[in-house]
């Protein structure tokens, strides 16, 4: 179970403790990662180092929530064009089909600026472990095996210190607007806070 406390920007810090009395429990920090991008090059944590970033999971053949979520991610990209302080990441939940080549075609088709917004793939167990244990976007257990599948509508906001600062419904326009506002708030906060 996660709990959170507010800070000066009014955005929560999420913790892994079970209660607010666990004062020694540190803020959730997203771990480093290493996947593949659309060019089959390494997509590492250095892409988001000391940036405000948002991340979601999707798959290119999804007919339901993913198109809405990715439209929300495009709105975020449009709100911060060429902004070197903001990064976006979208990882596939279907790496068997979403190869780097397929992700590149998807990026071109949807006008994704790959300098700011990277699409990632990799081994299914590693992608799913990162979703569950790094971003906490699902409460379901699983090992990333053949029958395991994550289908979350959550977009996660992460600050420059890799602390999780918010979860947003990626299919809801009001939530996307709130996320854009929260990104702006984090951008003006002191970098070493």
ZAZA-520174 format. One record per residue (C-alpha): residue number from 0; residue in three letters; x, y, z. Coordinates in Angstrom, 3 decimals, decimal comma. Each point is the difference from the previous one (the first is absolute). Example, Ala and Ser with C-alpha at 12.3 -4.5 7.8 and 13.67 -1.06 7.14 Angstrom:
<0; 'ALA'; <12,300; -4,500; 7,800>>
<1; 'SER'; <1,370; 3,440; -0,660>>
//
This chain:
<0; 'UNK'; <0,000; 0,000; 0,000>>
<1; 'UNK'; <1,242; 3,477; -0,816>>
<2; 'UNK'; <-0,496; 3,162; 1,963>>
<3; 'UNK'; <1,161; 3,474; -0,767>>
<4; 'UNK'; <0,732; 3,344; 1,563>>
<5; 'UNK'; <-0,305; 3,400; -1,592>>
<6; 'UNK'; <2,925; 2,316; -0,449>>
<7; 'UNK'; <0,427; 3,685; -0,768>>
<8; 'UNK'; <-1,154; -0,336; -3,628>>
<9; 'UNK'; <-3,161; -1,713; 1,237>>
<10; 'UNK'; <0,893; -3,172; -1,871>>
<11; 'UNK'; <0,249; -3,235; 1,916>>
<12; 'UNK'; <3,096; -2,053; 0,654>>
<13; 'UNK'; <-0,906; -3,662; -0,156>>
<14; 'UNK'; <1,465; -2,430; 2,530>>
<15; 'UNK'; <0,143; -3,752; 0,277>>
<16; 'UNK'; <-0,917; -0,006; 3,686>>
<17; 'UNK'; <-3,343; -1,121; 1,306>>
<18; 'UNK'; <-0,694; 3,052; 2,114>>
<19; 'UNK'; <1,035; 3,597; 0,432>>
<20; 'UNK'; <1,602; -0,987; 3,320>>
<21; 'UNK'; <2,763; -1,739; -1,979>>
<22; 'UNK'; <2,067; 3,179; 0,070>>
<23; 'UNK'; <3,184; -1,783; -1,025>>
<24; 'UNK'; <-1,527; -1,341; -3,201>>
<25; 'UNK'; <1,574; 1,864; -2,904>>
<26; 'UNK'; <-1,856; 1,470; -2,942>>
<27; 'UNK'; <-0,547; -2,503; -2,789>>
<28; 'UNK'; <2,848; 0,436; -2,438>>
<29; 'UNK'; <-0,306; -1,419; -3,484>>
<30; 'UNK'; <2,965; -2,320; -0,573>>
<31; 'UNK'; <2,349; 0,256; -2,926>>
<32; 'UNK'; <-1,046; -1,876; -3,126>>
<33; 'UNK'; <1,429; -1,256; -3,267>>
<34; 'UNK'; <-2,242; -0,884; -2,938>>
<35; 'UNK'; <0,072; 0,510; -3,776>>
<36; 'UNK'; <-1,316; 3,002; -1,894>>
<37; 'UNK'; <-1,371; 0,303; -3,539>>
<38; 'UNK'; <3,509; -0,114; -1,466>>
<39; 'UNK'; <0,893; -3,193; 1,919>>
<40; 'UNK'; <2,367; 2,140; 2,075>>
<41; 'UNK'; <0,194; -0,010; 3,771>>
<42; 'UNK'; <-2,762; 1,962; 1,711>>
<43; 'UNK'; <1,340; 0,675; 3,485>>
<44; 'UNK'; <-0,744; 2,098; 3,023>>
<45; 'UNK'; <2,425; 2,593; -1,313>>
<46; 'UNK'; <-2,761; 1,100; -2,413>>
<47; 'UNK'; <-2,016; 1,315; 2,972>>
<48; 'UNK'; <2,849; 0,896; 2,350>>
<49; 'UNK'; <-0,791; 3,234; 1,865>>
<50; 'UNK'; <-3,139; 0,529; -2,121>>
<51; 'UNK'; <-3,682; 0,115; 0,856>>
<52; 'UNK'; <-1,413; -3,024; -1,780>>
<53; 'UNK'; <-3,164; -1,937; -0,632>>
<54; 'UNK'; <-0,270; -3,671; -0,874>>
<55; 'UNK'; <-2,706; -2,426; -1,044>>
<56; 'UNK'; <-0,435; -3,498; -1,395>>
<57; 'UNK'; <-1,861; -0,767; -3,214>>
<58; 'UNK'; <0,069; -2,266; -3,041>>
<59; 'UNK'; <-0,300; 0,993; -3,638>>
<60; 'UNK'; <-2,869; -2,352; -0,878>>
<61; 'UNK'; <-2,178; 0,961; 2,975>>
<62; 'UNK'; <-3,522; 0,946; -1,141>>
<63; 'UNK'; <-1,311; 1,351; 3,328>>
<64; 'UNK'; <1,783; 2,161; 2,581>>
<65; 'UNK'; <3,422; 0,349; -1,637>>
<66; 'UNK'; <-1,068; 2,320; -2,842>>
<67; 'UNK'; <-1,585; 2,360; 2,555>>
<68; 'UNK'; <3,036; -0,201; 2,265>>
<69; 'UNK'; <2,431; 0,655; -2,822>>
<70; 'UNK'; <-2,143; 2,948; -1,137>>
<71; 'UNK'; <0,406; 1,342; 3,535>>
<72; 'UNK'; <3,759; -0,490; -0,221>>
<73; 'UNK'; <-0,021; 1,937; -3,302>>
<74; 'UNK'; <-1,802; 2,865; 1,769>>
<75; 'UNK'; <2,790; 0,018; 2,579>>
<76; 'UNK'; <2,614; 0,089; -2,752>>
<77; 'UNK'; <-1,875; 2,869; -1,688>>
<78; 'UNK'; <-0,176; 1,903; 3,297>>
<79; 'UNK'; <3,804; -0,168; 0,380>>
<80; 'UNK'; <1,403; 0,068; -3,557>>
<81; 'UNK'; <3,788; -0,314; -0,125>>
<82; 'UNK'; <0,126; 0,462; 3,784>>
<83; 'UNK'; <3,318; -1,425; 1,174>>
<84; 'UNK'; <-1,297; -0,223; 3,591>>
<85; 'UNK'; <-2,853; -2,388; -0,863>>
<86; 'UNK'; <0,241; -3,577; -1,267>>
<87; 'UNK'; <-2,631; -2,585; -0,921>>
<88; 'UNK'; <0,339; -3,772; -0,054>>
<89; 'UNK'; <-2,403; -2,653; -1,250>>
<90; 'UNK'; <0,883; -3,646; 0,505>>
<91; 'UNK'; <-1,767; -2,843; -1,760>>
<92; 'UNK'; <-1,784; -2,782; 1,852>>
<93; 'UNK'; <0,258; -2,139; -3,147>>
<94; 'UNK'; <3,712; -0,216; -0,862>>
<95; 'UNK'; <-0,498; -3,114; -2,150>>
<96; 'UNK'; <-1,921; 2,087; -2,538>>
<97; 'UNK'; <1,217; 3,512; 0,788>>
<98; 'UNK'; <3,508; -0,263; -1,361>>
<99; 'UNK'; <2,160; 3,118; -0,358>>
<100; 'UNK'; <-0,925; 0,139; -3,700>>
<101; 'UNK'; <-3,717; -0,157; 0,759>>
<102; 'UNK'; <0,361; 2,645; 2,723>>
<103; 'UNK'; <1,885; 2,254; -2,443>>
<104; 'UNK'; <-2,836; -0,288; -2,546>>
<105; 'UNK'; <-2,487; 0,793; 2,776>>
<106; 'UNK'; <2,043; 3,071; 1,008>>
<107; 'UNK'; <0,111; 1,298; -3,572>>
<108; 'UNK'; <-3,717; -0,614; -0,545>>
<109; 'UNK'; <-0,890; 1,858; 3,209>>
<110; 'UNK'; <2,483; 2,899; -0,352>>
<111; 'UNK'; <1,961; -0,903; 3,116>>
<112; 'UNK'; <3,088; 2,156; 0,532>>
<113; 'UNK'; <2,530; -2,692; 0,910>>
<114; 'UNK'; <2,420; 2,585; 1,391>>
<115; 'UNK'; <-2,441; 0,618; 2,842>>
<116; 'UNK'; <-2,222; -3,103; 0,047>>
<117; 'UNK'; <1,513; -3,455; -0,228>>
<118; 'UNK'; <-1,872; -3,246; -0,651>>
<119; 'UNK'; <1,583; -3,020; 1,612>>
<120; 'UNK'; <-0,003; -3,761; -0,185>>
<121; 'UNK'; <2,087; -2,790; 1,458>>
<122; 'UNK'; <-0,459; -3,321; 1,709>>
<123; 'UNK'; <-3,520; -0,506; 1,288>>
<124; 'UNK'; <1,102; -1,056; 3,519>>
<125; 'UNK'; <2,161; 3,137; 0,348>>
<126; 'UNK'; <-2,680; 2,329; -1,392>>
<127; 'UNK'; <-2,615; -1,467; 2,342>>
<128; 'UNK'; <2,337; 0,068; 3,001>>
<129; 'UNK'; <0,633; 3,702; -0,652>>
<130; 'UNK'; <-3,760; 0,679; -0,277>>
<131; 'UNK'; <-0,773; -1,857; 3,227>>
<132; 'UNK'; <3,015; 0,682; 2,200>>
<133; 'UNK'; <1,370; 3,229; -1,454>>
<134; 'UNK'; <-3,139; 1,949; -0,883>>
<135; 'UNK'; <-2,655; -1,875; 2,013>>
<136; 'UNK'; <-2,590; 0,413; -2,769>>
<137; 'UNK'; <-1,698; -3,286; 0,765>>
<138; 'UNK'; <-0,718; -1,947; 3,144>>
<139; 'UNK'; <-0,193; -3,351; -1,771>>
<140; 'UNK'; <2,714; -2,568; 0,498>>
<141; 'UNK'; <1,731; -1,616; -2,925>>
<142; 'UNK'; <3,328; -0,963; -1,419>>
<143; 'UNK'; <-0,246; 1,350; -3,533>>
<144; 'UNK'; <-0,589; -3,501; -1,280>>
<145; 'UNK'; <-2,069; -0,987; -3,011>>
<146; 'UNK'; <-3,378; 0,298; 1,746>>
<147; 'UNK'; <0,842; 3,184; 1,906>>
<148; 'UNK'; <-1,464; 3,251; -1,334>>
<149; 'UNK'; <-0,105; 3,571; 1,336>>
<150; 'UNK'; <-2,598; 2,397; -1,369>>
<151; 'UNK'; <0,055; 3,169; 2,076>>
<152; 'UNK'; <-1,386; 3,425; -0,846>>
<153; 'UNK'; <2,421; 1,723; 2,390>>
<154; 'UNK'; <2,539; 2,627; -0,945>>
<155; 'UNK'; <2,648; 0,559; 2,660>>
<156; 'UNK'; <1,601; 3,374; 0,774>>
<157; 'UNK'; <3,606; -0,136; 1,229>>
<158; 'UNK'; <2,086; 2,921; 1,245>>
<159; 'UNK'; <3,651; 0,842; -0,675>>
<160; 'UNK'; <1,134; -2,177; 2,908>>
<161; 'UNK'; <-1,960; -2,977; -1,424>>
<162; 'UNK'; <-2,644; 0,185; 2,728>>
<163; 'UNK'; <-3,542; -0,969; -0,984>>
<164; 'UNK'; <-2,181; 3,087; 0,351>>
<165; 'UNK'; <-3,326; -1,011; -1,528>>
<166; 'UNK'; <-2,194; -2,517; -1,771>>
<167; 'UNK'; <-2,474; 1,164; -2,636>>
<168; 'UNK'; <-2,736; -1,658; -2,017>>
<169; 'UNK'; <1,455; 0,204; -3,491>>
<170; 'UNK'; <-3,430; -0,336; -1,617>>
<171; 'UNK'; <-1,517; 3,033; 1,738>>
<172; 'UNK'; <0,532; 3,469; -1,549>>
<173; 'UNK'; <-0,411; 1,748; 3,354>>
<174; 'UNK'; <2,675; -2,233; 1,510>>
<175; 'UNK'; <2,343; 0,768; -2,909>>
<176; 'UNK'; <-0,595; 3,735; 0,535>>
<177; 'UNK'; <0,784; -0,433; 3,700>>
<178; 'UNK'; <3,153; -1,944; -0,898>>
<179; 'UNK'; <1,162; 2,784; -2,333>>
<180; 'UNK'; <-0,515; 2,515; 2,814>>
<181; 'UNK'; <1,894; -2,235; 2,443>>
<182; 'UNK'; <2,910; -0,368; -2,435>>
<183; 'UNK'; <0,207; 3,801; -0,166>>
<184; 'UNK'; <-0,015; 0,183; 3,786>>
<185; 'UNK'; <2,851; -2,497; 0,279>>
<186; 'UNK'; <2,005; 1,815; -2,672>>
<187; 'UNK'; <0,164; 3,171; 2,120>>
<188; 'UNK'; <0,779; -1,768; 3,263>>
<189; 'UNK'; <3,629; 0,060; 1,166>>
<190; 'UNK'; <1,905; -2,836; -1,736>>
<191; 'UNK'; <1,561; -1,422; 3,184>>
<192; 'UNK'; <-3,101; 0,070; 2,133>>
//
